[in-house]
């Protein structure tokens, strides 16, 4: 599960575990199937809403 890491510079980092990465790649492959050009992929991804759950511990 994604974990938000605070830092002293005001910008947070998000740590992803292996399951998060696999989920993102799986969603990317599902959304971009049938796309043959870079622009087609960008157009499909532009409309994608992807959420990663935050680790609350």
VENTAJO-V72062 format. One record per pair of residues at least 24 apart in sequence whose C-alpha atoms are under 7 Angstrom apart, sorted by sequence separation. I is the first residue (numbers start at 1). GAP is how many residues later the second one is. If there is no record, write none. Layout:
I&GAP + I&GAP
//
This chain:
2&50 + 4&50 + 2&51 + 3&51 + 1&52 + 2&52 + 3&52 + 1&53 + 2&53 + 1&54
//
